[in-house]
C-alpha cells in the first residue's frame, strides 16, 4: 500500500509547507511565524489561527498535515 507521508506543521520547513496544495509563500511564512510566536500547533485546525487558506478547507488538509 502506498501511503502518503504527512507534513508536520510543527517541524516543516518552508519548502515542505509549500509542497501542500493550497499553501503558498504567504501562508507558509505565516505558519512559521505563528510557530515562532505561539509555539507548537496542538491541533491541525489551529492553522486557521495562523493564516487564511483561500480555496482550501481544514478537511482538505487533514490527509496531508499532522501535529
N, C-alpha and C positions, 0 to 999 in steps of 0.2 A: 504494500500500500504506500503510495506517495503522499507523505504528509508535509504540508506547508509549515515552515518554521515561522513562529510569531515574532514580531519585533517587540522588545521590552521597552515600554515608554520611559522607564527609569534609567536605562543604560544605553539606549540607542544614540548613535552618532547622528549628525545632521544627514549624512548620506543614507544611513539606514532609514531614517524617518522619511526621506524623500522617495524611498522605494515603495512606500504605501500609497496606493491610489487615493487621490483626493488631498494629499498632503503636499503642499508646495513650499517654496523657500520661506515665505512669510509664516506659515503655520509651523514649520519645523523650528524656525528661530523662536517663535512664541512658546513652543513646548519646552525647548531647552531653557529659555529664560524663566519659565514658570518653575521648572525643577530647581533652578538656582535660587529662586526667591522663596519658594514654598516647600521645598523638599520633595520627597518621593510622592508619586501618584499612588493612591491606595486602591483606586478602582479605575477601570478604563473610562467610565463615564465622566471622570474628573477632567478629561481632555477638553470638555466643553467650557471649563473654567479658564483654560489656558488660551484658547483660540476659537475662532469661528471656522467651520468647515463647510464652505459653500458646496452644495450638491452631495454632501456625504452625511450619513446619519451614524450615530453610535453603533447601531446594529450592523452597518456596513463594515465597521472596524473590528467587531468582536472576533472575527475569524483571523484577523491579521495582526492584532496587538495584544499584549498582556502587560501586567504589572507585577 
